[in-house]
Amino acid sequence: MFDDDTSTDWQAEDSLPYSISYEFTSEVKINKYSIVSHNTPDKSPKDWEFQGWDGSSWVTLDSRTEETNWSTNEKITYDFDNN
């Protein structure tokens, strides 16, 4: 999932919501992320929040709704301000 290899994937099996997390070994400032669609585009994510930990609470850095125009194995990068 975090390996930059489009041949590996993860998909939800049951009802929503789901949470996916990654912990860096040191503080990192993020201002973009990428998602690669599933080989069946209708199983790709539609709504989500991208959050970061500010040391005391979770902060929503980016949120998307109705992202439905996926193509098979398409990689989309989302940029956002993180001041």
N, CA, C and O of each residue as an XYZ file, in Angstrom:
332
protein
N       0.820     -1.190      0.000
C       0.000      0.000      0.000
C       0.861      1.250      0.000
O       0.549      2.214     -0.699
N       1.939      1.251      0.770
C       2.814      2.421      0.830
C       4.144      2.132      0.153
O       5.163      2.731      0.494
N       4.133      1.216     -0.806
C       5.391      0.753     -1.400
C       5.662      1.301     -2.793
O       6.654      0.916     -3.412
N       4.813      2.188     -3.306
C       4.968      2.759     -4.646
C       4.972      1.688     -5.729
O       5.596      1.853     -6.777
N       4.273      0.593     -5.469
C       4.185     -0.523     -6.416
C       2.716     -0.703     -6.785
O       1.909     -1.112     -5.951
N       2.372     -0.398     -8.027
C       0.963     -0.456     -8.433
C       0.425     -1.877     -8.546
O      -0.773     -2.061     -8.765
N       1.282     -2.883     -8.402
C       0.793     -4.263     -8.467
C       0.266     -4.740     -7.109
O      -0.352     -5.801     -7.029
N       0.503     -3.972     -6.049
C      -0.041     -4.321     -4.736
C      -1.210     -3.398     -4.447
O      -1.225     -2.247     -4.885
N      -2.196     -3.906     -3.704
C      -3.343     -3.062     -3.396
C      -3.998     -3.476     -2.103
O      -3.638     -4.481     -1.491
N      -4.958     -2.690     -1.706
C      -5.802     -2.946     -0.551
C      -7.199     -2.522     -0.936
O      -7.385     -1.507     -1.607
N      -8.182     -3.298     -0.513
C      -9.568     -2.892     -0.740
C     -10.423     -3.270      0.443
O     -10.188     -4.281      1.105
N     -11.412     -2.449      0.698
C     -12.332     -2.671      1.801
C     -13.190     -3.890      1.517
O     -13.628     -4.105      0.387
N     -13.425     -4.678      2.539
C     -14.232     -5.886      2.390
C     -15.632     -5.734      2.972
O     -16.573     -6.381      2.512
N     -15.771     -4.885      3.975
C     -17.046     -4.760      4.674
C     -17.562     -3.322      4.575
O     -17.167     -2.561      3.692
N     -18.441     -2.978      5.493
C     -19.040     -1.642      5.482
C     -18.032     -0.566      5.908
O     -17.030     -0.846      6.567
N     -18.331      0.646      5.514
C     -17.483      1.796      5.823
C     -17.818      2.356      7.190
O     -18.878      2.011      7.712
N     -17.018      3.172      7.800
C     -15.786      3.768      7.305
C     -14.572      2.892      7.580
O     -14.616      1.996      8.423
N     -13.506      3.157      6.871
C     -12.217      2.498      7.051
C     -11.175      3.547      7.363
O     -11.311      4.714      6.994
N     -10.137      3.117      8.045
C      -9.032      3.994      8.365
C      -7.740      3.310      7.947
O      -7.523      2.139      8.256
N      -6.887      4.037      7.249
C      -5.571      3.549      6.858
C      -4.574      4.535      7.435
O      -4.768      5.745      7.319
N      -3.511      4.043      8.054
C      -2.553      4.975      8.638
C      -1.118      4.554      8.342
O      -0.830      3.397      8.035
N      -0.243      5.527      8.445
C       1.191      5.301      8.271
C       1.912      6.198      9.269
O       1.584      7.377      9.404
N       2.897      5.632      9.971
C       3.646      6.416     10.948
C       5.087      6.573     10.478
O       5.809      5.590     10.309
N       5.497      7.826     10.268
C       6.874      8.120      9.884
C       7.779      8.001     11.108
O       7.310      8.113     12.241
N       9.057      7.777     10.885
C      10.001      7.654     11.993
C      10.412      9.007     12.555
O      10.948      9.077     13.662
N      10.171     10.083     11.812
C      10.424     11.440     12.288
C       9.362     12.365     11.690
O       8.605     11.973     10.802
N       9.324     13.603     12.198
C       8.316     14.555     11.724
C       8.510     14.860     10.237
O       9.623     15.123      9.782
N       7.407     14.819      9.498
C       7.418     15.065      8.054
C       6.257     15.995      7.722
O       5.145     15.809      8.215
N       6.516     16.991      6.891
C       5.445     17.881      6.446
C       4.980     17.399      5.078
O       5.762     17.354      4.128
N       3.708     17.041      4.982
C       3.118     16.492      3.760
C       2.317     17.584      3.054
O       1.596     18.344      3.700
N       2.444     17.661      1.730
C       1.612     18.594      0.977
C       1.035     17.962     -0.288
O       0.479     18.654     -1.141
N       1.173     16.636     -0.399
C       0.529     15.915     -1.494
C       0.512     14.424     -1.183
O       1.278     13.938     -0.349
N      -0.365     13.715     -1.861
C      -0.439     12.259     -1.759
C      -1.013     11.740     -3.064
O      -1.645     12.485     -3.814
N      -0.795     10.468     -3.331
C      -1.294      9.851     -4.560
C      -2.118      8.628     -4.224
O      -1.870      7.940     -3.233
N      -3.099      8.370     -5.063
C      -3.908      7.157     -4.980
C      -3.933      6.535     -6.363
O      -4.115      7.225     -7.366
N      -3.748      5.226     -6.406
C      -3.859      4.483     -7.661
C      -5.180      3.730     -7.611
O      -5.459      3.015     -6.649
N      -5.979      3.892     -8.637
C      -7.293      3.258     -8.654
C      -7.179      1.743     -8.743
O      -6.154      1.200     -9.154
N      -8.220      1.101     -8.361
C      -8.326     -0.349     -8.433
C      -8.423     -0.766     -9.898
O      -8.793      0.034    -10.757
N      -8.088     -2.019    -10.173
C      -8.229     -2.487    -11.562
C      -9.693     -2.590    -11.984
O      -9.986     -2.814    -13.158
N     -10.597     -2.431    -11.046
C     -12.024     -2.287    -11.324
C     -12.416     -0.912    -10.802
O     -12.692     -0.770     -9.611
N     -12.449      0.107    -11.664
C     -12.618      1.488    -11.198
C     -13.794      1.734    -10.266
O     -13.707      2.615     -9.411
N     -14.886      0.996    -10.396
C     -16.029      1.247     -9.509
C     -15.743      0.818     -8.072
O     -16.546      1.110     -7.186
N     -14.625      0.136     -7.810
C     -14.223     -0.224     -6.451
C     -13.210      0.769     -5.884
O     -12.721      0.592     -4.769
N     -12.900      1.801     -6.645
C     -11.952      2.813     -6.187
C     -12.632      3.763     -5.204
O     -13.859      3.857     -5.191
N     -11.850      4.473     -4.376
C     -12.461      5.343     -3.370
C     -13.264      6.479     -3.990
O     -12.950      6.968     -5.075
N     -14.299      6.882     -3.277
C     -15.169      7.955     -3.751
C     -15.104      9.159     -2.821
O     -14.982     10.291     -3.289
N     -15.181      8.939     -1.539
C     -15.153     10.005     -0.527
C     -14.094      9.663      0.519
O     -13.992      8.514      0.948
N     -13.297     10.669      0.933
C     -12.316     10.416      1.978
C     -11.791     11.719      2.560
O     -11.983     12.803      2.008
N     -11.113     11.566      3.712
C     -10.367     12.648      4.336
C      -8.926     12.191      4.476
O      -8.668     11.046      4.847
N      -7.985     13.079      4.183
C      -6.564     12.827      4.389
C      -6.175     13.649      5.611
O      -6.267     14.877      5.592
N      -5.742     12.977      6.670
C      -5.492     13.651      7.931
C      -4.047     13.487      8.386
O      -3.356     12.539      8.011
N      -3.614     14.437      9.201
C      -2.301     14.379      9.822
C      -2.413     14.662     11.300
O      -3.358     15.307     11.754
N      -1.439     14.173     12.049
C      -1.405     14.365     13.495
C      -0.532     15.573     13.792
O       0.621     15.615     13.363
N      -1.051     16.550     14.511
C      -0.284     17.763     14.808
C       0.401     17.736     16.171
O       0.883     18.762     16.651
N       0.441     16.566     16.789
C       1.039     16.421     18.110
C       0.023     16.326     19.219
O       0.325     15.851     20.314
N      -1.208     16.788     18.929
C      -2.250     16.696     19.955
C      -3.594     16.238     19.404
O      -4.434     15.750     20.159
N      -3.810     16.388     18.096
C      -5.086     15.950     17.523
C      -4.942     15.716     16.024
O      -3.977     16.157     15.400
N      -5.914     15.017     15.463
C      -5.947     14.782     14.026
C      -6.501     16.011     13.328
O      -7.500     16.583     13.764
N      -5.851     16.416     12.240
C      -6.240     17.590     11.471
C      -6.511     17.142     10.039
O      -5.686     16.454      9.438
N      -7.661     17.527      9.489
C      -7.968     17.190      8.101
C      -7.187     18.136      7.193
O      -7.379     19.351      7.223
N      -6.299     17.549      6.384
C      -5.463     18.309      5.463
C      -6.099     18.419      4.077
O      -5.866     19.387      3.354
N      -6.898     17.422      3.719
C      -7.567     17.406      2.420
C      -8.779     16.498      2.538
O      -8.742     15.497      3.253
N      -9.845     16.840      1.845
C     -11.016     15.951      1.808
C     -11.582     15.976      0.394
O     -11.523     16.989     -0.303
N     -12.126     14.847     -0.007
C     -12.682     14.693     -1.356
C     -14.041     14.013     -1.260
O     -14.259     13.144     -0.416
N     -14.946     14.421     -2.137
C     -16.255     13.775     -2.238
C     -16.590     13.569     -3.707
O     -16.210     14.362     -4.568
N     -17.302     12.502     -3.966
C     -17.784     12.179     -5.313
C     -16.663     12.072     -6.350
O     -16.820     12.514     -7.488
N     -15.528     11.482     -5.949
C     -14.436     11.206     -6.894
C     -14.792      9.899     -7.608
O     -14.442      8.815     -7.143
N     -15.476     10.011     -8.720
C     -16.011      8.815     -9.381
C     -15.491      8.596    -10.791
O     -15.869      7.616    -11.432
N     -14.647      9.466    -11.286
C     -14.194      9.357    -12.679
C     -12.857      8.632    -12.805
O     -11.981      9.075    -13.547
N     -12.694      7.529    -12.091
C     -11.454      6.768    -12.125
C     -11.347      5.935    -13.401
O     -12.347      5.438    -13.918
N     -10.130      5.794    -13.893
C      -9.825      4.856    -14.969
C      -9.056      3.692    -14.356
O      -8.507      3.833    -13.263
N      -9.004      2.572    -15.018
C      -8.315      1.388    -14.501
C      -6.850      1.700    -14.219
O      -6.131      2.197    -15.085
N      -6.418      1.400    -12.990
C      -5.030      1.579    -12.535
C      -4.513      3.003    -12.722
O      -3.318      3.207    -12.937
N      -5.392      3.972    -12.642
C      -5.018      5.372    -12.788
C      -4.400      5.898    -11.494
O      -4.924      5.646    -10.409
N      -3.297      6.624    -11.603
C      -2.669      7.266    -10.451
C      -3.019      8.746    -10.479
O      -2.757      9.435    -11.465
N      -3.616      9.233     -9.386
C      -3.957     10.646     -9.267
C      -3.231     11.196     -8.045
O      -3.270     10.599     -6.969
N      -2.574     12.328     -8.215
C      -1.892     13.001     -7.117
C      -2.712     14.212     -6.703
O      -3.151     14.998     -7.543
N      -2.912     14.351     -5.406
C      -3.678     15.452     -4.836
C      -2.721     16.358     -4.065
O      -2.042     15.902     -3.145
N      -2.663     17.624     -4.432
C      -1.852     18.617     -3.749
C      -2.733     19.439     -2.821
O      -3.912     19.648     -3.107
N      -2.167     19.911     -1.705
C      -2.908     20.757     -0.775
C      -1.935     21.632     -0.001
O      -0.749     21.317      0.098
N      -2.440     22.732      0.548
C      -1.639     23.597      1.405
C      -1.556     22.988      2.786
O      -2.556     22.503      3.316
N      -0.372     23.006      3.373
C      -0.177     22.496      4.720
C       0.683     23.496      5.477
O       1.876     23.285      5.695
N       0.041     24.590      5.869
C       0.778     25.658      6.560
C       0.827     25.463      8.037
O       1.411     26.280      8.748
